Amino acid sequence: MSNLHANEALLTDARLSAPPAERMVKHHDVPALETEKRQFHEFVEVDLAHTVMLVEQHILTEAVGQSILLELRKIRDMVPADFPFDVKKGSFLLQVESYLFSRIGEDSAGQMHTGRSRIDQGATVRRLYDRKRILGVLDRLNEFQAALIQKAAQHSNTIMPGYTHMQHAQPWVFGHYLLSFTSRLHDSFSRLVHAYSRVNRNPLGAVGLAGTSWPLDRQRTTYLLGFDSLVENSKLGREAWYAAETISALSFIMADLNDLATDLHIWSSVEFATVESHDGYCGTSSIFPQKKNPSGLETIKKAAGGSVTWLSTALATFRAEGTGDQAMRDLPLIHDALAITDGMLDLFTGIIETLIVHEDRMAELLSGSWCTASNLADVIVRDRGISFRQVHHVVARLVRNSLREGVIPAQVTGAALDTAALETIGSTLKYTDEQVRDALNPRRFVETRTSAGGVCPNEIERLLSIARVELAQDNEWVSEHRLKIAQSRADLDAAVSKIVD
């Protein structure tokens, strides 16, 4: 049912000779209004801050400001379902104007729009809304990092095969592997923070294009709305390049999640069987009774696939616009990107918190693995003064001979090493069986990787400490910015009360 009053003129009536076509309403007006409903409280917040500033600058009389602010406070206490929306009235700005007309009359209510355009108002609303969603993603990112750090600490001594080209390369530590992702995610946090700094700029007061003759105090609305700074050039009040930058930062997070999910997915297979998702994050087959499908990991990988095109889609949207107009003023894709990233971080946090790590299977894979061969080569280079390239040939031949003869690393003899040396460099190396087997021992390998960032116990403890410090810094950053916004909101309430009460 329409809420349009009999004597109320629509914004379009004075200029356009026909009402919106039914298809225009269906495909343009309704979707646009549905988006603005999600930003309901941000719209009201902008109206409150703008009206306070107009009164403080004596652009509006205190009596008019009081009447407007009283009604805006009532709207702020509503939920969108309580507000009398009517798509015929147009955008949310006009919806609120119509509501105020019915309460305090058009003479007073119509003054709220002094010194602004739907362009800078909408741009300000979108930035407030996107800011809130970005802070939510940053919180999720920190929760996920906390889960990774906790799991890494539990497995700081869990040795596993490390892979390159999907082949055993060197012994690794599962906790060290997880910490590589906390480092990547900290970088991704930093990227999103940099994008946030450009989101959190105030376009209010840029008006339509060239500014205004009204004596606006843009610094005042910047403070009352919790922005860090102004969009200085009025021409840029409508631009949404920040959204493309935000989407780019989000795609990096999704790339981090994809890589981790892909590894865990592979390692969940029967052939690897080194990790296993909790049953609560798995599905089953309708035909294969034995199957336990890691559906949570697959969901994350599927979502990450779409994120690859986020930035290119954003840039394509802006392409060839020159000075720009409609698309430059909004980028709806950012809402999907924020929602997907937030959701996948939440899902992955649960998967990591409950992840089952099969340490015995990791040890079993290592027992017959030649992934310690590079350590034997290092030992020979240090002891015998032979070039690494020559020793590489010796050890490679030792591996080839042992595989042919069915000999595992724990059974290799010094004589076998001498045979390989004679076949490649023409001389023997004279190591005992014990020395060769010690050099090929995975635990010994891990203990000797003492270079900065390596997998020895002391270095893993150091990396854990770094990860915890970085996470604490990231949590502090979010807390500080939430506190700043909360303080600005409290000061806005106080400014409204000073005028109204």
GUKEVO-792529 format. One record per residue (C-alpha): residue in one letter; chain; x, y, z. Coordinates in steps of 0.02 Angstrom, whole numbers. Example, Ala and Ser with C-alpha at 12.3 -4.5 7.8 and 13.67 -1.06 7.14 Angstrom:
2
SITE   rest   kette       c1       c2       c3
SITE      a       A      615     -225      390
SITE      s       A      684      -53      357
# end
This chain:
501
SITE   rest   kette       c1       c2       c3
SITE      m       A        0        0        0
SITE      s       A       69      171      -46
SITE      n       A      114      293       93
SITE      l       A      117      440      -27
SITE      h       A       14      585       37
SITE      a       A     -112      663      -81
SITE      n       A      -28      834      -84
SITE      e       A      151      774      -87
SITE      a       A      245      801     -249
SITE      l       A      375      675     -304
SITE      l       A      550      734     -344
SITE      t       A      529      676     -524
SITE      d       A      362      763     -553
SITE      a       A      430      937     -592
SITE      r       A      552      881     -727
SITE      l       A      486      717     -798
SITE      s       A      321      701     -888
SITE      a       A      294      517     -848
SITE      p       A      312      409     -693
SITE      p       A      444      271     -689
SITE      a       A      403      125     -803
SITE      e       A      356      -37     -719
SITE      r       A      513     -121     -781
SITE      m       A      618       26     -718
SITE      v       A      541        9     -546
SITE      k       A      569     -180     -545
SITE      h       A      749     -181     -606
SITE      h       A      817      -15     -542
SITE      d       A      714       67     -406
SITE      v       A      672      -86     -300
SITE      p       A      850     -159     -300
SITE      a       A      924       12     -259
SITE      l       A      805       38     -116
SITE      e       A      837     -137      -47
SITE      t       A     1023      -97      -42
SITE      e       A      989       66       49
SITE      k       A      880      -24      177
SITE      r       A     1035     -120      230
SITE      q       A     1118       48      260
SITE      f       A      969      115      357
SITE      h       A     1061      170      513
SITE      e       A     1207      244      416
SITE      f       A     1085      356      322
SITE      v       A     1009      418      484
SITE      e       A     1181      447      559
SITE      v       A     1230      556      411
SITE      d       A     1067      654      424
SITE      l       A     1097      684      609
SITE      a       A     1277      743      585
SITE      h       A     1232      855      438
SITE      t       A     1087      935      530
SITE      v       A     1190      966      686
SITE      m       A     1322     1051      580
SITE      l       A     1192     1158      491
SITE      v       A     1125     1219      658
SITE      e       A     1298     1251      730
SITE      q       A     1343     1351      574
SITE      h       A     1179     1450      591
SITE      i       A     1124     1391      420
SITE      l       A      968     1320      503
SITE      t       A      880     1403      649
SITE      e       A      887     1309      812
SITE      a       A      698     1286      809
SITE      v       A      702     1204      637
SITE      g       A      853     1099      688
SITE      q       A      762     1041      845
SITE      s       A      608      985      750
SITE      i       A      713      889      623
SITE      l       A      829      809      751
SITE      l       A      686      753      862
SITE      e       A      610      654      719
SITE      l       A      779      587      661
SITE      r       A      810      518      834
SITE      k       A      645      425      824
SITE      i       A      694      353      654
SITE      r       A      863      300      724
SITE      d       A      775      194      855
SITE      m       A      678      102      720
SITE      v       A      725      -54      625
SITE      p       A      703      -46      436
SITE      a       A      544     -150      445
SITE      d       A      463      -14      553
SITE      f       A      496      126      429
SITE      p       A      357      165      301
SITE      f       A      452      136      139
SITE      d       A      366      173      -27
SITE      v       A      466      137     -184
SITE      k       A      371      274     -277
SITE      k       A      459      405     -172
SITE      g       A      631      355     -234
SITE      s       A      795      343     -138
SITE      f       A      811      336       50
SITE      l       A      849      521       60
SITE      l       A      679      557      -14
SITE      q       A      597      424       95
SITE      v       A      659      514      251
SITE      e       A      609      683      182
SITE      s       A      433      620      151
SITE      y       A      425      549      327
SITE      l       A      481      715      399
SITE      f       A      357      811      290
SITE      s       A      216      712      368
SITE      r       A      280      748      544
SITE      i       A      342      927      544
SITE      g       A      291      998      376
SITE      e       A      386     1027      215
SITE      d       A      442     1204      261
SITE      s       A      548     1137      404
SITE      a       A      589      962      343
SITE      g       A      642     1022      171
SITE      q       A      784     1123      248
SITE      m       A      880      968      303
SITE      h       A      946      946      126
SITE      t       A     1026     1118      125
SITE      g       A     1209     1114       72
SITE      r       A     1215      935       11
SITE      s       A     1171      823     -135
SITE      r       A     1109      646     -145
SITE      i       A     1282      614     -218
SITE      d       A     1387      662      -68
SITE      q       A     1257      598       55
SITE      g       A     1252      427      -29
SITE      a       A     1440      419      -44
SITE      t       A     1457      457      142
SITE      v       A     1330      324      188
SITE      r       A     1419      194       82
SITE      r       A     1586      234      162
SITE      l       A     1513      218      337
SITE      y       A     1433       53      292
SITE      d       A     1587      -16      206
SITE      r       A     1695       42      352
SITE      k       A     1588      -58      472
SITE      r       A     1597     -213      364
SITE      i       A     1786     -198      343
SITE      l       A     1809     -190      531
SITE      g       A     1703     -347      542
SITE      v       A     1815     -438      417
SITE      l       A     1970     -380      513
SITE      d       A     1896     -455      671
SITE      r       A     1864     -619      580
SITE      l       A     2041     -615      512
SITE      n       A     2110     -597      688
SITE      e       A     2000     -738      753
SITE      f       A     2065     -850      614
SITE      q       A     2245     -804      652
SITE      a       A     2217     -844      835
SITE      a       A     2154    -1018      787
SITE      l       A     2306    -1046      676
SITE      i       A     2426     -991      812
SITE      q       A     2345    -1105      940
SITE      k       A     2353    -1254      821
SITE      a       A     2533    -1212      774
SITE      a       A     2583    -1209      957
SITE      q       A     2504    -1381      981
SITE      h       A     2607    -1448      836
SITE      s       A     2770    -1354      856
SITE      n       A     2862    -1522      862
SITE      t       A     2755    -1621      741
SITE      i       A     2872    -1672      601
SITE      m       A     2800    -1705      429
SITE      p       A     2865    -1720      251
SITE      g       A     2884    -1554      163
SITE      y       A     2838    -1547      -21
SITE      t       A     2897    -1461     -179
SITE      h       A     2824    -1515     -347
SITE      m       A     2713    -1630     -240
SITE      q       A     2869    -1733     -199
SITE      h       A     2955    -1754      -31
SITE      a       A     3084    -1615      -18
SITE      q       A     3138    -1598      164
SITE      p       A     3068    -1638      336
SITE      w       A     2952    -1502      396
SITE      v       A     2856    -1458      552
SITE      f       A     2667    -1440      542
SITE      g       A     2668    -1294      664
SITE      h       A     2796    -1205      556
SITE      y       A     2684    -1232      406
SITE      l       A     2535    -1151      493
SITE      l       A     2642    -1004      550
SITE      s       A     2685     -968      369
SITE      f       A     2500     -926      348
SITE      t       A     2491     -815      502
SITE      s       A     2631     -714      423
SITE      r       A     2539     -703      257
SITE      l       A     2376     -656      342
SITE      h       A     2463     -520      442
SITE      d       A     2519     -446      276
SITE      s       A     2340     -462      212
SITE      f       A     2278     -375      369
SITE      s       A     2398     -233      329
SITE      r       A     2334     -220      150
SITE      l       A     2154     -207      209
SITE      v       A     2204      -77      340
SITE      h       A     2281       29      203
SITE      a       A     2121       15      103
SITE      y       A     2022       61      258
SITE      s       A     2121      222      274
SITE      r       A     2054      276      103
SITE      v       A     1878      214      140
SITE      n       A     1873      314      301
SITE      r       A     1875      486      218
SITE      n       A     1727      603      226
SITE      p       A     1646      657       60
SITE      l       A     1502      748      145
SITE      g       A     1502      930       92
SITE      a       A     1578      896      -79
SITE      v       A     1396      911     -137
SITE      g       A     1363      868     -320
SITE      l       A     1526      919     -400
SITE      a       A     1595     1092     -363
SITE      g       A     1559     1120     -180
SITE      t       A     1433     1247     -114
SITE      s       A     1413     1428      -64
SITE      w       A     1342     1378      106
SITE      p       A     1469     1397      249
SITE      l       A     1481     1212      288
SITE      d       A     1601     1147      420
SITE      r       A     1662      987      339
SITE      q       A     1787      956      478
SITE      r       A     1642      950      601
SITE      t       A     1548      814      508
SITE      t       A     1712      722      483
SITE      y       A     1732      714      672
SITE      l       A     1551      677      713
SITE      l       A     1549      530      591
SITE      g       A     1715      459      649
SITE      f       A     1808      485      486
SITE      d       A     1997      503      487
SITE      s       A     2005      640      356
SITE      l       A     1915      730      215
SITE      v       A     1895      690       32
SITE      e       A     1977      855       -7
SITE      n       A     1933      883     -190
SITE      s       A     1746      907     -213
SITE      k       A     1755      824     -384
SITE      l       A     1804      662     -297
SITE      g       A     1658      659     -177
SITE      r       A     1569      529     -282
SITE      e       A     1716      417     -327
SITE      a       A     1723      236     -271
SITE      w       A     1901      188     -313
SITE      y       A     1923      144     -130
SITE      a       A     1801        1     -159
SITE      a       A     1912      -73     -294
SITE      e       A     2062      -61     -178
SITE      t       A     1963     -144      -39
SITE      i       A     1909     -284     -155
SITE      s       A     2091     -309     -205
SITE      a       A     2142     -326      -22
SITE      l       A     2000     -449        8
SITE      s       A     2055     -554     -141
SITE      f       A     2227     -574      -60
SITE      i       A     2143     -642       97
SITE      m       A     2044     -763      -10
SITE      a       A     2205     -817      -96
SITE      d       A     2281     -855       75
SITE      l       A     2128     -958      121
SITE      n       A     2131    -1049      -45
SITE      d       A     2312    -1103      -28
SITE      l       A     2287    -1168      148
SITE      a       A     2123    -1254      104
SITE      t       A     2201    -1335      -50
SITE      d       A     2346    -1408       50
SITE      l       A     2232    -1474      187
SITE      h       A     2113    -1543       55
SITE      i       A     2254    -1641      -27
SITE      w       A     2325    -1699      139
SITE      s       A     2150    -1759      187
SITE      s       A     2151    -1886       46
SITE      v       A     2171    -2072       83
SITE      e       A     2341    -2071       -1
SITE      f       A     2410    -1935      115
SITE      a       A     2295    -1953      268
SITE      t       A     2400    -1834      371
SITE      v       A     2256    -1719      421
SITE      e       A     2069    -1741      436
SITE      s       A     1925    -1619      454
SITE      h       A     1808    -1643      600
SITE      d       A     1647    -1732      553
SITE      g       A     1551    -1571      585
SITE      y       A     1639    -1491      435
SITE      c       A     1617    -1640      317
SITE      g       A     1485    -1717      206
SITE      t       A     1449    -1892      142
SITE      s       A     1408    -1975      -22
SITE      s       A     1237    -2033      -79
SITE      i       A     1313    -2186     -163
SITE      f       A     1482    -2221      -82
SITE      p       A     1453    -2274       99
SITE      q       A     1635    -2260      148
SITE      k       A     1661    -2079      100
SITE      k       A     1691    -1931      216
SITE      n       A     1702    -1778      105
SITE      p       A     1794    -1621      170
SITE      s       A     1650    -1510      114
SITE      g       A     1703    -1361      219
SITE      l       A     1871    -1350      133
SITE      e       A     1788    -1371      -36
SITE      t       A     1668    -1228        4
SITE      i       A     1815    -1113       41
SITE      k       A     1907    -1161     -118
SITE      k       A     1751    -1131     -223
SITE      a       A     1724     -959     -146
SITE      a       A     1907     -916     -174
SITE      g       A     1890     -958     -358
SITE      g       A     1768     -817     -387
SITE      s       A     1877     -693     -292
SITE      v       A     2009     -701     -428
SITE      t       A     1900     -589     -538
SITE      w       A     1846     -463     -406
SITE      l       A     1974     -330     -447
SITE      s       A     1963     -351     -635
SITE      t       A     1774     -338     -624
SITE      a       A     1788     -179     -522
SITE      l       A     1909      -99     -643
SITE      a       A     1802     -153     -790
SITE      t       A     1653      -68     -708
SITE      f       A     1749       95     -699
SITE      r       A     1828       78     -871
SITE      a       A     1806      215    -1002
SITE      e       A     1700      329     -893
SITE      g       A     1813      478     -908
SITE      t       A     1750      601     -778
SITE      g       A     1632      465     -718
SITE      d       A     1455      457     -657
SITE      q       A     1341      319     -596
SITE      a       A     1457      170     -585
SITE      m       A     1595      277     -510
SITE      r       A     1478      320     -369
SITE      d       A     1449      142     -313
SITE      l       A     1520      -32     -331
SITE      p       A     1393     -161     -269
SITE      l       A     1522     -300     -289
SITE      i       A     1606     -241     -129
SITE      h       A     1456     -302      -28
SITE      d       A     1473     -479      -96
SITE      a       A     1662     -477      -75
SITE      l       A     1650     -422      107
SITE      a       A     1514     -549      146
SITE      i       A     1606     -694       62
SITE      t       A     1772     -654      145
SITE      d       A     1690     -634      315
SITE      g       A     1597     -798      296
SITE      m       A     1744     -900      235
SITE      l       A     1856     -836      375
SITE      d       A     1723     -887      500
SITE      l       A     1703    -1059      421
SITE      f       A     1890    -1090      412
SITE      t       A     1913    -1039      594
SITE      g       A     1799    -1182      645
SITE      i       A     1890    -1304      530
SITE      i       A     2060    -1260      602
SITE      e       A     2002    -1263      783
SITE      t       A     1939    -1442      761
SITE      l       A     2067    -1505      635
SITE      i       A     2131    -1681      670
SITE      v       A     2318    -1702      639
SITE      h       A     2379    -1881      615
SITE      e       A     2555    -1872      685
SITE      d       A     2582    -2060      669
SITE      r       A     2544    -2053      483
SITE      m       A     2667    -1909      461
SITE      a       A     2801    -2011      549
SITE      e       A     2759    -2162      442
SITE      l       A     2782    -2062      282
SITE      l       A     2949    -1998      345
SITE      s       A     3013    -2172      390
SITE      g       A     3042    -2221      211
SITE      s       A     3073    -2047      142
SITE      w       A     3233    -1982       67
SITE      c       A     3186    -1802      108
SITE      t       A     3339    -1787      222
SITE      a       A     3458    -1813       76
SITE      s       A     3503    -1629       69
SITE      n       A     3562    -1638      250
SITE      l       A     3680    -1782      210
SITE      a       A     3749    -1676       69
SITE      d       A     3776    -1529      187
SITE      v       A     3867    -1640      311
SITE      i       A     3986    -1705      177
SITE      v       A     4021    -1530      111
SITE      r       A     4065    -1468      286
SITE      d       A     4170    -1620      332
SITE      r       A     4261    -1657      171
SITE      g       A     4276    -1487       87
SITE      i       A     4203    -1550      -76
SITE      s       A     4094    -1435     -180
SITE      f       A     3907    -1449     -155
SITE      r       A     3880    -1491     -338
SITE      q       A     3997    -1641     -328
SITE      v       A     3917    -1700     -166
SITE      h       A     3744    -1677     -245
SITE      h       A     3795    -1807     -376
SITE      v       A     3856    -1927     -241
SITE      v       A     3698    -1919     -136
SITE      a       A     3583    -1926     -288
SITE      r       A     3672    -2086     -343
SITE      l       A     3656    -2156     -165
SITE      v       A     3468    -2127     -172
SITE      r       A     3454    -2207     -344
SITE      n       A     3553    -2360     -292
SITE      s       A     3455    -2379     -129
SITE      l       A     3286    -2367     -214
SITE      r       A     3339    -2499     -339
SITE      e       A     3396    -2614     -199
SITE      g       A     3247    -2580      -85
SITE      v       A     3352    -2499       53
SITE      i       A     3269    -2367      163
SITE      p       A     3368    -2222      241
SITE      a       A     3379    -2305      412
SITE      q       A     3469    -2454      331
SITE      v       A     3598    -2358      228
SITE      t       A     3780    -2402      261
SITE      g       A     3941    -2306      244
SITE      a       A     3995    -2433      114
SITE      a       A     3843    -2392        8
SITE      l       A     3890    -2209       15
SITE      d       A     4068    -2250      -38
SITE      t       A     4002    -2350     -185
SITE      a       A     3899    -2201     -242
SITE      a       A     4050    -2087     -220
SITE      l       A     4162    -2199     -324
SITE      e       A     4032    -2205     -462
SITE      t       A     4018    -2014     -470
SITE      i       A     4176    -1926     -407
SITE      g       A     4298    -2072     -410
SITE      s       A     4343    -2075     -225
SITE      t       A     4272    -2139      -60
SITE      l       A     4210    -2033       86
SITE      k       A     4236    -2158      229
SITE      y       A     4084    -2124      341
SITE      t       A     4023    -2250      467
SITE      d       A     3849    -2324      458
SITE      e       A     3799    -2225      613
SITE      q       A     3859    -2060      540
SITE      v       A     3764    -2086      378
SITE      r       A     3603    -2135      465
SITE      d       A     3615    -1990      587
SITE      a       A     3629    -1871      441
SITE      l       A     3474    -1950      364
SITE      n       A     3370    -1943      525
SITE      p       A     3218    -1825      509
SITE      r       A     3223    -1772      692
SITE      r       A     3407    -1731      677
SITE      f       A     3370    -1634      518
SITE      v       A     3242    -1525      606
SITE      e       A     3357    -1493      755
SITE      t       A     3494    -1429      641
SITE      r       A     3388    -1305      540
SITE      t       A     3444    -1160      650
SITE      s       A     3446    -1020      522
SITE      a       A     3324     -877      553
SITE      g       A     3148     -934      509
SITE      g       A     3196    -1118      503
SITE      v       A     3108    -1267      580
SITE      c       A     3217    -1300      732
SITE      p       A     3124    -1289      899
SITE      n       A     3201    -1123      951
SITE      e       A     3156    -1041      786
SITE      i       A     2978    -1106      791
SITE      e       A     2959    -1033      966
SITE      r       A     3026     -868      900
SITE      l       A     2904     -872      754
SITE      l       A     2762     -910      874
SITE      s       A     2812     -761      978
SITE      i       A     2814     -649      825
SITE      a       A     2643     -712      770
SITE      r       A     2570     -677      942
SITE      v       A     2643     -501      946
SITE      e       A     2578     -463      772
SITE      l       A     2407     -529      817
SITE      a       A     2403     -422      973
SITE      q       A     2449     -270      868
SITE      d       A     2313     -311      742
SITE      n       A     2183     -332      879
SITE      e       A     2238     -169      957
SITE      w       A     2220      -78      791
SITE      v       A     2040     -137      771
SITE      s       A     1999      -95      952
SITE      e       A     2071       81      936
SITE      h       A     1972      118      779
SITE      r       A     1811       48      850
SITE      l       A     1839      155     1005
SITE      k       A     1865      310      898
SITE      i       A     1703      277      804
SITE      a       A     1610      245      967
SITE      q       A     1676      409     1038
SITE      s       A     1622      505      885
SITE      r       A     1450      426      894
SITE      a       A     1437      476     1078
SITE      d       A     1489      654     1034
SITE      l       A     1360      658      895
SITE      d       A     1227      605     1020
SITE      a       A     1286      740     1139
SITE      a       A     1281      871     1000
SITE      v       A     1103      820      954
SITE      s       A     1050      825     1137
SITE      k       A     1125      998     1158
SITE      i       A     1013     1064     1020
SITE      v       A      858      962     1059
SITE      d       A      857      945     1247
# end
